[in-house]
Structures are given as structure tokens and as C-alpha cells.
Amino acid sequence: MDFNDNSGHRHDVYFRERLVHAHYLEGVITYDLGHYHLYAGVADFAPSGVQHVHSYIAYTSFDEGHKHFISC
């Protein structure tokens, strides 16, 4: 899945008759130990058209014998 590919189509999602949306997230996290981890995921749905905050949960890639849990 290419999270940067916006050429596809979109679906309007309604939850309890309210328009909601989600965002893809991806990136790289680094640490002082000289290695890095990749992560990718989708944030939880949030209402469209009003100020809001998305929560998310993701795991990093398995590198250097471990992975990390990311949440907000």
C-alpha cells in the first residue's frame, strides 16, 4: 500500500449519520542508539468539518531485534 498515492478514489464515511474521516500516517523514528524504525498506519475516525484530534495506534518495523508501540 502506497500511503502517498492520492490518485485513487475516496469514500465518504458516515458514522451515526455524521461525516467522518481518517488519515494515513507513516514515518521513521530514531533513537540515540544509532538505529531507526519505520512505521505506518491509519488514525482513528474523527468528525469532518469541525476541529478535532485523531487518536492512533501503530507498531514500528522489527529492527535490531525489537519493535516499538506508538500511541496517542
ABEGO torsion letter per residue (X at the ends): XBAABAABBBBBBBBGGBBBBBBBBBEBBBBAAGBBBBBBBBBBBBBBGBBBBBBBBBBBBBBGGBBBBBBX
